[in-house]
Amino acid sequence: MRLTDLLHPHLDGVTTVVDATDGGLNLEPYLHLPDGVALHHGEQAVGEGELVLLSYGPDPALHGTEADCLAVLQRMRPGARGLIVLGHRGPELPYHRLLDALVTHHCQVLRAAPLDYVHLHAGAVFARTDELLPPHDWFGRPVPSEGFATALRIADEYILADLVSRSLRARVLDLERTLEEAEGARGPAHQDGLAERLAAAVREKEQLAATLRGSRERIGVLEARVAMLEGSTSLRVGRALVSAARSPRRGAARLPRELYGLWRGRARTRPAPPHTAPQAAAREAAPDGRLHLAHRAFASTPRDRLVIAGVLTDSTAADFAADAVVNRALPHDGRLIVQRTDPDALVVQLSACTGDGPWSLTGTGLAPDLDRKLAGLLTEARAAGRSCVLWRDGPASAAPGLTRLAWDTVLDTDTGVRLASLDPVADGRQRLREVFRTDSTRVRLSELARRVGAPADPLAERRICVLAAPQDRADVARLAAQVLGQVHRPAEVVVPDPTGLDELTAAGVTVRTGEPLAPWVADWTDPAEDRPDTLLLDLMCAQEYSGADAVGSTLAADDYTFVPELRPLLVRRSLLTSGVPPELWARQGHPLFAWCGKEPT
């Protein structure tokens, strides 16, 4: 919730708002006060028709001290109201430190709600009163009732809420204790476990193998040199002369004939012409008659996508390939794939082990050779410092052998749904939104990246930059309301002047000038245009469904179809900054997708 949404329902009859916050907190850009309500700063008494702003939090430099907050309560007179912003998160709020002071000064809390800011996590509206006021419902409206019914409602809700919160707090404490015990037990096991010993054995084996390969290479070089020396004409001439010297009577007679034979043999072994030399060299290098081609290729570009080496089904590999680099590991080359691709994670999908494919029957006990190869694959990945993930998209009983392997993490969920596989007419716009937010393949891959600590998050491709140009305070307030009200909130807002947009920064939205940095850009330079809270969500759903470079509207109100031209509402940043006019986008091969914003009937 925004601070203005919490404050404005309680401004009836209020003409003055007194800012009594201390520290470095400035709440003026958050308020967006209506006409007729003035904002003042000071330490004067607060009476009827006035509302005071207070702050309470863990950072005295930002939120002020507790003593300053309690001193403001002493200056409140009957009929005055107050709004306190809290820097503590909900479970960490020490409300008991304020409760006694509120009761002592006859202050009744009317409403409390969480706030969606980086340094302000909650807020509460209260009133200085000499009689019990009716509470407010979940929508901020007063509940009409008499005094006894109001007190009875408050007392009952207090007891029931305390019951629920106590059980939740106990559950949280139990989970934290279980987690600490599991981490404590996992530490020594992780250090001295089988996986570490296997990794050490693999490293030692690789060192011995490297030493053996080096020795064999040196032996090969020496054998080649010996063969070259033995086949050289100089050595053979020398042997003939030595033989003739040892037995002059017979050797001297054979010497001219041997030397003539060596000369003719040298002529027959003369190097081939240049155009046949490679073929002859290849035949000499391949004594078994087979020719081999050595090939090496690599990319030196920065890694900006998730890289997966996986035991995956065909459909899952195709779905993941839209948002990640997928290298499927086969039983005969899985270890080589892990060594050469350096993946962020090795992913083993249970369905790939129980269905059809090269890894079929793995983990079932019916293919022990595949089980050994998979265990070796996991060992190779761990030796390279990569995480091993079991994607359990089916019952564990289908492949019980997989549970006996050492996994860094286990994902008990399906692999998600690609939006391109849905039908907007049959499934409906709401179904697209639900899949986009919670059940899409990109969301699943983002969870995988978070679990393994990968630097690239697939959800980063959904970040949107809003281009805006507010002219006055009304435009600033309207822009802040539209941006913070979006279900799919933009990551950044680019404006000519960021003055007055502190609320967006506090809500986690980057506000700056210059060129956009997010992958997608939405043009909001018209401050008077009405934009629903699902606008950016629907535009991103249409883009992810179509894979287009631009999504927008047409004069014919085309919906969910590719068009030759449109009014762009969401554009890929690289296309927008290329300088090509929109009327030429389709001619240059950029797909354009129409979205009219109406629910299909």
C-alpha positions as CSV (number, residue, x, y, z in Angstrom):
1,M,0.0,0.0,0.0
2,R,1.1,3.6,-0.7
3,L,1.3,6.1,2.1
4,T,-1.2,8.4,0.4
5,D,-3.8,5.5,0.2
6,L,-3.5,5.0,4.0
7,L,-3.6,8.8,4.7
8,H,-6.3,10.2,2.4
9,P,-9.4,8.3,3.8
10,H,-8.7,10.0,7.2
11,L,-8.3,13.6,6.0
12,D,-12.0,14.4,6.4
13,G,-12.2,17.6,8.5
14,V,-8.4,18.0,8.4
15,T,-7.1,21.3,7.2
16,T,-3.5,21.1,8.4
17,V,-0.9,18.3,8.4
18,V,2.0,18.8,10.8
19,D,5.3,17.0,9.9
20,A,6.9,16.2,13.2
21,T,9.3,13.5,11.9
22,D,12.9,13.8,12.9
23,G,16.0,12.4,11.3
24,G,16.6,12.3,7.6
25,L,13.0,11.3,6.6
26,N,11.1,13.6,4.3
27,L,7.5,12.5,3.8
28,E,6.3,15.4,1.7
29,P,6.8,13.6,-1.7
30,Y,4.7,10.6,-0.4
31,L,1.6,12.6,0.7
32,H,0.2,14.2,-2.5
33,L,-2.2,16.3,-0.3
34,P,-5.4,17.5,-1.8
35,D,-6.2,21.2,-2.3
36,G,-7.3,22.8,1.0
37,V,-4.9,20.8,3.2
38,A,-1.7,22.6,4.1
39,L,1.6,21.0,5.2
40,H,3.5,22.6,8.1
41,H,6.7,21.8,10.1
42,G,7.0,22.6,13.8
43,E,6.6,21.5,17.3
44,Q,3.4,23.2,18.2
45,A,0.5,21.5,19.9
46,V,-1.8,19.5,17.6
47,G,-5.5,20.0,18.0
48,E,-8.8,19.3,16.3
49,G,-8.7,19.6,12.5
50,E,-5.0,18.8,12.4
51,L,-3.0,15.6,11.7
52,V,0.5,15.0,12.8
53,L,3.1,12.8,11.1
54,L,5.5,10.7,13.3
55,S,8.1,8.1,12.5
56,Y,9.4,5.2,14.5
57,G,12.1,2.7,13.4
58,P,15.4,1.0,14.0
59,D,17.5,3.7,12.4
60,P,17.7,6.8,14.6
61,A,19.4,8.8,11.9
62,L,16.5,8.2,9.5
63,H,13.4,7.6,11.7
64,G,14.4,9.6,14.8
65,T,14.5,8.4,18.3
66,E,11.8,6.8,20.4
67,A,11.8,9.7,22.9
68,D,11.0,12.2,20.1
69,C,8.1,10.0,19.0
70,L,6.7,9.8,22.5
71,A,7.1,13.6,23.0
72,V,4.8,14.3,20.0
73,L,2.0,12.2,21.7
74,Q,2.1,14.6,24.7
75,R,1.4,17.6,22.4
76,M,-1.8,16.1,21.0
77,R,-5.2,17.5,22.1
78,P,-8.6,15.8,21.9
79,G,-9.8,15.7,18.2
80,A,-6.3,15.5,16.8
81,R,-5.2,12.7,14.5
82,G,-1.9,11.2,13.8
83,L,-0.1,9.0,11.3
84,I,3.0,7.0,12.4
85,V,5.2,5.4,9.8
86,L,7.2,2.4,11.0
87,G,10.6,1.3,9.8
88,H,10.3,-2.1,11.4
89,R,9.0,-5.1,9.4
90,G,5.8,-6.6,10.5
91,P,7.1,-9.5,12.6
92,E,9.8,-7.3,14.1
93,L,7.7,-4.4,15.2
94,P,8.1,-3.8,19.0
95,Y,4.6,-2.3,19.3
96,H,4.6,-3.0,23.0
97,R,7.0,0.0,23.4
98,L,4.4,2.3,21.9
99,L,1.2,0.7,23.3
100,D,1.5,2.0,26.8
101,A,2.2,5.6,25.6
102,L,-0.8,5.5,23.2
103,V,-3.1,4.3,26.0
104,T,-1.7,6.9,28.5
105,H,-2.4,9.8,26.1
106,H,-5.8,8.5,25.1
107,C,-4.8,7.6,21.5
108,Q,-6.8,5.0,19.7
109,V,-5.3,3.2,16.6
110,L,-7.9,3.3,13.8
111,R,-6.1,1.5,11.1
112,A,-2.7,-0.2,10.4
113,A,-1.4,-1.5,7.0
114,P,1.9,-2.5,5.4
115,L,3.6,0.0,3.2
116,D,5.5,-1.0,0.0
117,Y,8.6,1.0,0.5
118,V,12.3,0.1,1.0
119,H,12.7,1.9,4.4
120,L,9.1,2.2,5.5
121,H,7.3,-1.1,6.1
122,A,4.1,-0.2,7.8
123,G,1.9,2.7,8.9
124,A,-0.8,3.3,11.4
125,V,-3.5,6.1,11.8
126,F,-4.6,7.0,15.3
127,A,-6.7,9.7,17.0
128,R,-6.6,11.5,20.3
129,T,-10.0,10.9,21.9
130,D,-11.8,10.9,25.2
131,E,-14.4,8.2,24.1
132,L,-14.1,5.0,22.2
133,L,-14.3,5.4,18.4
134,P,-15.7,2.8,16.0
135,P,-13.0,0.8,14.3
136,H,-12.5,0.6,10.5
137,D,-13.0,-2.4,8.2
138,W,-10.5,-3.8,5.7
139,F,-11.4,-1.1,3.2
140,G,-10.8,1.8,5.7
141,R,-14.5,2.6,6.3
142,P,-15.8,3.1,9.8
143,V,-17.9,0.3,11.2
144,P,-21.1,1.9,12.7
145,S,-21.7,0.6,16.2
146,E,-22.4,1.7,19.8
147,G,-19.7,1.9,22.4
148,F,-20.3,-1.4,24.1
149,A,-20.4,-3.3,20.8
150,T,-17.2,-1.5,19.6
151,A,-15.4,-2.5,22.8
152,L,-16.7,-6.0,22.6
153,R,-15.5,-6.3,19.0
154,I,-12.1,-5.0,19.8
155,A,-11.7,-7.3,22.8
156,D,-12.8,-10.4,20.9
157,E,-10.6,-9.6,17.9
158,Y,-7.6,-9.1,20.2
159,I,-8.0,-12.5,21.8
160,L,-8.5,-14.3,18.5
161,A,-5.7,-12.5,16.7
162,D,-3.4,-13.2,19.6
163,L,-4.3,-16.9,19.4
164,V,-3.5,-17.0,15.7
165,S,-0.4,-15.0,15.9
166,R,0.9,-17.1,18.8
167,S,0.6,-20.3,16.8
168,L,2.2,-18.7,13.8
169,R,5.1,-17.4,15.9
170,A,5.6,-20.8,17.5
171,R,5.6,-22.4,14.0
172,V,8.2,-19.9,12.8
173,L,10.4,-20.7,15.8
174,D,10.1,-24.4,15.2
175,L,11.0,-24.0,11.6
176,E,14.0,-21.8,12.5
177,R,15.2,-24.4,15.1
178,T,14.8,-27.2,12.6
179,L,16.7,-25.3,10.0
180,E,19.6,-24.6,12.4
181,E,19.7,-28.3,13.4
182,A,19.7,-29.4,9.8
183,E,22.4,-26.9,8.9
184,G,24.5,-28.0,11.8
185,A,24.1,-31.7,10.9
186,R,24.7,-30.9,7.2
187,G,28.0,-29.1,7.8
188,P,30.2,-32.0,8.9
189,A,28.4,-34.4,6.6
190,H,29.1,-32.0,3.7
191,Q,32.8,-31.8,4.6
192,D,33.4,-35.4,5.2
193,G,30.6,-37.0,3.1
194,L,30.8,-39.4,0.2
195,A,30.4,-36.6,-2.3
196,E,33.6,-34.8,-1.2
197,R,35.6,-38.1,-1.1
198,L,34.4,-39.0,-4.6
199,A,35.3,-35.5,-5.8
200,A,38.8,-35.9,-4.3
201,A,39.2,-39.3,-5.9
202,V,38.1,-37.9,-9.3
203,R,40.6,-35.0,-9.0
204,E,43.4,-37.5,-8.2
205,K,42.3,-39.7,-11.1
206,E,42.4,-36.8,-13.4
207,Q,45.9,-35.8,-12.3
208,L,47.1,-39.4,-12.8
209,A,45.5,-39.5,-16.2
210,A,47.1,-36.2,-17.2
211,T,50.5,-37.5,-16.0
212,L,49.9,-40.7,-18.0
213,R,48.9,-38.8,-21.1
214,G,52.0,-36.7,-20.8
215,S,54.3,-39.7,-20.5
216,R,52.7,-41.4,-23.5
217,E,53.1,-38.2,-25.5
218,R,56.8,-38.1,-24.6
219,I,57.2,-41.8,-25.5
220,G,55.5,-41.2,-28.8
221,V,57.9,-38.3,-29.5
222,L,60.9,-40.4,-28.6
223,E,59.7,-43.4,-30.8
224,A,59.2,-41.0,-33.7
225,R,62.7,-39.7,-33.3
226,V,64.2,-43.2,-33.1
227,A,62.2,-44.2,-36.2
228,M,63.4,-41.1,-38.0
229,L,67.0,-41.8,-37.1
230,E,66.7,-45.5,-38.0
231,G,65.2,-44.7,-41.4
232,S,67.6,-41.9,-42.2
233,T,70.1,-42.3,-45.1
234,S,73.0,-41.1,-43.1
235,L,72.5,-43.9,-40.5
236,R,72.1,-46.6,-43.1
237,V,75.3,-45.3,-45.0
238,G,77.2,-45.3,-41.8
239,R,76.1,-48.9,-41.0
240,A,77.1,-50.0,-44.5
241,L,80.6,-48.4,-44.1
242,V,81.0,-49.9,-40.6
243,S,80.0,-53.4,-41.9
244,A,82.5,-53.1,-44.8
245,A,85.3,-52.0,-42.5
246,R,84.7,-55.0,-40.2
247,S,85.0,-57.6,-43.0
248,P,86.9,-55.9,-45.9
249,R,87.1,-59.0,-48.0
250,R,83.3,-59.5,-48.4
251,G,82.0,-56.0,-47.3
252,A,84.1,-54.1,-49.8
253,A,82.6,-56.1,-52.7
254,R,79.0,-55.5,-51.5
255,L,79.4,-51.8,-50.6
256,P,78.9,-50.2,-54.1
257,R,75.7,-52.3,-54.6
258,E,74.3,-51.3,-51.2
259,L,75.1,-47.6,-51.7
260,Y,73.4,-47.7,-55.1
261,G,70.3,-49.4,-53.5
262,L,70.2,-46.7,-50.8
263,W,70.3,-44.0,-53.5
264,R,67.4,-45.6,-55.5
265,G,65.3,-46.0,-52.3
266,R,65.8,-42.4,-51.4
267,A,64.5,-41.4,-54.9
268,R,61.4,-43.6,-54.4
269,T,60.6,-42.0,-51.0
270,R,61.0,-38.5,-52.3
271,P,58.3,-36.2,-50.8
272,A,55.0,-36.0,-52.8
273,P,54.0,-32.8,-54.7
274,P,52.4,-30.1,-52.6
275,H,48.9,-30.9,-53.7
276,T,49.1,-34.5,-52.4
277,A,51.2,-33.9,-49.3
278,P,48.2,-33.4,-46.9
279,Q,46.6,-36.7,-48.0
280,A,49.8,-38.6,-47.7
281,A,50.5,-37.1,-44.3
282,A,47.0,-38.0,-43.2
283,R,47.4,-41.6,-44.4
284,E,50.7,-41.9,-42.6
285,A,49.2,-40.4,-39.4
286,A,46.3,-42.9,-39.5
287,P,47.7,-46.4,-39.6
288,D,44.3,-47.9,-39.0
289,G,43.0,-46.3,-42.2
290,R,40.6,-43.9,-40.5
291,L,40.8,-40.1,-40.9
292,H,40.0,-37.9,-37.9
293,L,39.0,-34.2,-37.9
294,A,40.0,-32.0,-34.9
295,H,37.7,-29.1,-34.3
296,R,37.6,-26.6,-31.5
297,A,35.2,-23.6,-31.1
298,F,34.3,-21.3,-28.2
299,A,32.5,-18.1,-27.5
300,S,34.2,-15.3,-25.5
301,T,31.0,-13.2,-25.0
302,P,29.8,-12.3,-21.5
303,R,27.4,-14.9,-20.0
304,D,24.0,-13.2,-19.7
305,R,21.8,-16.3,-19.8
306,L,21.4,-19.3,-17.6
307,V,23.4,-22.2,-18.8
308,I,22.1,-25.7,-18.1
309,A,23.5,-29.2,-18.6
310,G,20.6,-31.5,-18.2
311,V,19.0,-34.9,-18.4
312,L,15.8,-33.5,-19.9
313,T,12.9,-34.6,-22.0
314,D,12.6,-33.3,-25.5
315,S,9.7,-31.0,-24.7
316,T,11.4,-29.6,-21.5
317,A,14.6,-28.9,-23.4
318,A,12.7,-27.0,-26.1
319,D,10.8,-25.0,-23.5
320,F,14.0,-24.2,-21.5
321,A,15.9,-23.2,-24.6
322,A,13.7,-20.1,-25.1
323,D,15.2,-18.6,-21.9
324,A,18.4,-20.5,-21.2
325,V,21.4,-22.2,-22.9
326,V,20.5,-25.9,-22.8
327,N,23.1,-28.6,-23.4
328,R,21.5,-32.1,-23.1
329,A,23.8,-34.7,-21.5
330,L,23.7,-38.2,-23.0
331,P,25.0,-41.3,-21.3
332,H,28.1,-41.5,-23.6
333,D,29.1,-37.8,-23.5
334,G,27.5,-36.4,-20.3
335,R,30.9,-35.9,-18.5
336,L,32.4,-34.2,-21.5
337,I,29.4,-31.9,-21.7
338,V,29.9,-30.8,-18.1
339,Q,33.6,-30.3,-18.6
340,R,33.3,-28.3,-21.9
341,T,30.2,-26.1,-21.3
342,D,30.8,-25.2,-17.6
343,P,27.1,-25.0,-16.8
344,D,25.5,-23.1,-13.9
345,A,23.8,-26.3,-12.9
346,L,23.4,-29.9,-13.8
347,V,19.6,-30.6,-13.9
348,V,18.2,-34.1,-13.9
349,Q,14.5,-34.3,-14.7
350,L,12.6,-37.3,-13.2
351,S,10.4,-37.6,-16.3
352,A,13.5,-38.0,-18.5
353,C,14.5,-41.0,-16.4
354,T,11.0,-42.7,-16.3
355,G,9.9,-42.0,-19.9
356,D,11.3,-42.7,-23.3
357,G,14.8,-41.6,-24.2
358,P,18.5,-42.4,-23.7
359,W,18.2,-42.2,-19.9
360,S,15.1,-44.4,-19.7
361,L,14.9,-46.7,-16.6
362,T,17.6,-44.6,-14.7
363,G,16.9,-44.8,-11.0
364,T,14.5,-47.7,-11.3
365,G,17.1,-50.4,-10.6
366,L,16.6,-52.0,-14.0
367,A,19.5,-50.2,-15.7
368,P,22.5,-50.2,-13.3
369,D,24.9,-49.1,-16.0
370,L,22.9,-45.9,-16.4
371,D,22.7,-45.4,-12.7
372,R,26.5,-45.6,-12.5
373,K,26.9,-43.1,-15.4
374,L,24.5,-40.7,-13.7
375,A,26.4,-40.9,-10.4
376,G,29.6,-40.3,-12.3
377,L,28.0,-37.3,-14.0
378,L,27.0,-35.8,-10.7
379,T,30.5,-36.4,-9.4
380,E,32.0,-34.6,-12.4
381,A,29.7,-31.6,-11.9
382,R,30.6,-31.4,-8.2
383,A,34.3,-31.6,-9.0
384,A,33.8,-28.6,-11.2
385,G,32.0,-26.7,-8.4
386,R,28.6,-26.8,-10.0
387,S,25.2,-27.6,-8.3
388,C,23.3,-30.8,-9.0
389,V,19.5,-30.3,-9.1
390,L,16.8,-33.0,-9.2
391,W,13.7,-31.7,-10.9
392,R,11.1,-34.0,-9.4
393,D,8.2,-33.4,-11.7
394,G,6.6,-36.8,-10.9
395,P,6.2,-39.2,-8.0
396,A,9.5,-40.1,-6.3
397,S,8.4,-43.8,-6.3
398,A,8.7,-43.9,-10.1
399,A,12.5,-43.7,-9.8
400,P,13.5,-44.4,-6.1
401,G,17.1,-44.7,-7.0
402,L,17.4,-41.0,-7.7
403,T,16.6,-40.1,-4.1
404,R,19.8,-42.0,-2.9
405,L,22.0,-39.7,-4.9
406,A,23.5,-36.6,-3.4
407,W,21.6,-33.5,-4.7
408,D,22.3,-29.9,-3.8
409,T,18.7,-29.0,-4.2
410,V,15.4,-30.6,-5.2
411,L,12.6,-28.9,-7.1
412,D,9.2,-30.5,-6.4
413,T,7.2,-28.9,-9.2
414,D,6.4,-29.1,-12.9
415,T,8.6,-27.4,-15.5
416,G,6.0,-24.7,-16.1
417,V,4.0,-23.6,-19.2
418,R,5.2,-21.6,-22.1
419,L,2.8,-18.8,-22.9
420,A,3.2,-19.5,-26.6
421,S,1.4,-22.9,-26.0
422,L,-1.8,-21.2,-24.7
423,D,-4.8,-20.0,-26.6
424,P,-5.8,-16.5,-25.6
425,V,-9.4,-17.0,-26.8
426,A,-9.9,-20.4,-25.2
427,D,-7.9,-19.8,-22.0
428,G,-8.8,-16.2,-21.5
429,R,-6.7,-13.1,-20.6
430,Q,-6.9,-14.0,-16.9
431,R,-5.3,-17.4,-17.5
432,L,-2.5,-15.8,-19.4
433,R,-1.8,-13.4,-16.5
434,E,-1.8,-16.3,-13.9
435,V,0.6,-18.4,-16.0
436,F,2.8,-15.4,-16.6
437,R,3.2,-14.5,-13.0
438,T,3.4,-17.9,-11.3
439,D,3.4,-20.9,-13.6
440,S,5.4,-20.0,-16.7
441,T,8.7,-21.7,-17.7
442,R,10.6,-18.5,-17.1
443,V,9.4,-18.3,-13.5
444,R,10.5,-21.9,-12.9
445,L,13.9,-21.2,-14.4
446,S,14.2,-18.1,-12.2
447,E,13.6,-20.3,-9.1
448,L,16.3,-22.6,-10.4
449,A,18.7,-19.7,-10.9
450,R,18.0,-18.5,-7.3
451,R,18.5,-22.0,-5.8
452,V,21.9,-22.5,-7.5
453,G,23.1,-18.9,-7.2
454,A,23.4,-18.3,-10.9
455,P,24.4,-14.8,-11.9
456,A,21.8,-14.5,-14.7
457,D,18.1,-14.4,-13.7
458,P,15.6,-15.2,-16.6
459,L,13.1,-12.8,-15.1
460,A,15.4,-9.9,-15.8
461,E,14.2,-10.1,-19.4
462,R,10.8,-8.8,-18.1
463,R,12.1,-5.5,-16.7
464,I,10.4,-2.5,-18.2
465,C,11.5,1.2,-18.4
466,V,8.8,3.9,-18.4
467,L,9.5,7.1,-20.3
468,A,7.6,10.0,-18.8
469,A,7.7,13.8,-18.8
470,P,5.6,15.2,-15.9
471,Q,5.1,19.0,-16.0
472,D,3.7,19.9,-12.6
473,R,2.7,18.5,-9.2
474,A,-0.5,16.9,-10.6
475,D,1.5,15.1,-13.3
476,V,4.0,13.9,-10.7
477,A,1.2,12.5,-8.4
478,R,-0.6,10.9,-11.4
479,L,2.7,9.3,-12.6
480,A,3.5,7.9,-9.1
481,A,0.0,6.5,-8.7
482,Q,0.1,4.8,-12.2
483,V,3.6,3.3,-11.7
484,L,3.0,2.0,-8.2
485,G,-0.4,0.7,-9.1
486,Q,0.8,-1.5,-11.9
487,V,0.5,-5.2,-11.2
488,H,3.7,-5.8,-13.2
489,R,5.7,-2.8,-11.8
490,P,8.3,-1.2,-14.0
491,A,11.9,-1.5,-13.0
492,E,12.9,2.1,-13.9
493,V,11.4,5.5,-14.8
494,V,13.3,7.9,-17.1
495,V,12.2,11.5,-16.8
496,P,13.8,14.9,-17.7
497,D,13.7,16.0,-14.1
498,P,13.4,13.5,-11.2
499,T,12.4,16.1,-8.7
500,G,9.3,15.1,-6.6
501,L,9.5,11.4,-7.4
502,D,11.2,10.3,-4.2
503,E,8.2,8.0,-3.5
504,L,9.1,5.9,-6.6
505,T,12.7,5.5,-5.4
506,A,11.5,4.5,-1.9
507,A,9.3,1.9,-3.5
508,G,12.3,0.3,-5.2
509,V,11.8,1.9,-8.7
510,T,14.9,3.5,-10.2
511,V,14.3,7.1,-11.2
512,R,16.9,8.8,-13.4
513,T,17.6,10.7,-16.5
514,G,19.3,9.6,-19.7
515,E,18.9,6.4,-21.8
516,P,16.8,3.4,-20.7
517,L,18.6,0.4,-19.5
518,A,15.8,-2.2,-19.1
519,P,15.2,-4.6,-22.0
520,W,11.7,-3.1,-22.7
521,V,10.5,0.4,-22.9
522,A,7.0,1.8,-22.5
523,D,6.2,5.4,-23.6
524,W,4.1,7.2,-20.9
525,T,5.0,10.8,-22.0
526,D,1.3,11.7,-22.2
527,P,0.4,12.4,-18.6
528,A,-3.4,12.6,-19.3
529,E,-3.7,9.1,-20.7
530,D,-5.7,6.6,-18.6
531,R,-3.6,3.5,-17.9
532,P,-5.2,0.5,-16.1
533,D,-3.2,-1.3,-13.4
534,T,-2.9,-4.4,-15.7
535,L,-1.5,-2.5,-18.7
536,L,2.2,-3.5,-18.4
537,L,1.2,-7.0,-17.3
538,D,-1.0,-7.5,-20.4
539,L,1.7,-6.0,-22.7
540,M,4.4,-8.3,-21.4
541,C,2.0,-11.3,-21.6
542,A,1.4,-10.5,-25.3
543,Q,5.1,-10.1,-25.9
544,E,6.1,-13.4,-24.2
545,Y,3.3,-15.1,-26.0
546,S,4.3,-13.8,-29.4
547,G,8.1,-13.2,-29.1
548,A,7.6,-9.9,-31.0
549,D,9.9,-6.9,-30.8
550,A,7.1,-4.4,-30.4
551,V,3.5,-4.7,-29.0
552,G,0.9,-2.0,-29.6
553,S,-2.5,-1.0,-30.9
554,T,-3.9,-0.5,-34.4
555,L,-6.7,1.6,-35.8
556,A,-8.6,-1.6,-36.6
557,A,-8.4,-2.8,-33.0
558,D,-6.6,-6.0,-34.0
559,D,-6.0,-8.3,-31.0
560,Y,-3.4,-11.0,-30.5
561,T,-2.2,-11.1,-34.1
562,F,0.8,-10.0,-36.1
563,V,0.4,-6.8,-38.0
564,P,2.6,-4.8,-40.5
565,E,2.4,-1.6,-38.5
566,L,1.1,-0.3,-35.1
567,R,1.2,2.4,-32.5
568,P,3.9,1.0,-30.2
569,L,3.1,0.6,-26.5
570,L,6.0,-1.7,-25.5
571,V,9.2,-1.8,-27.6
572,R,12.4,-3.7,-27.3
573,R,15.1,-1.3,-26.1
574,S,17.6,-2.2,-28.8
575,L,15.0,-1.5,-31.5
576,L,13.9,1.8,-29.9
577,T,17.5,3.0,-29.6
578,S,18.4,1.9,-33.2
579,G,17.0,5.1,-34.7
580,V,14.8,3.3,-37.2
581,P,11.3,4.9,-37.5
582,P,8.4,2.7,-36.5
583,E,6.9,2.6,-40.0
584,L,10.0,0.7,-41.2
585,W,10.2,-1.9,-38.4
586,A,8.2,-4.6,-40.2
587,R,10.1,-4.0,-43.4
588,Q,13.4,-4.8,-41.6
589,G,12.1,-8.1,-40.3
590,H,11.0,-7.0,-36.8
591,P,7.8,-8.9,-35.7
592,L,5.0,-6.5,-34.5
593,F,2.1,-7.8,-32.4
594,A,-1.2,-6.1,-31.9
595,W,-3.0,-5.8,-28.5
596,C,-6.2,-3.9,-28.1
597,G,-6.6,-4.3,-24.4
598,K,-10.1,-5.8,-24.5
599,E,-11.1,-9.2,-23.1
600,P,-11.8,-11.7,-26.0
601,T,-15.5,-12.8,-26.0
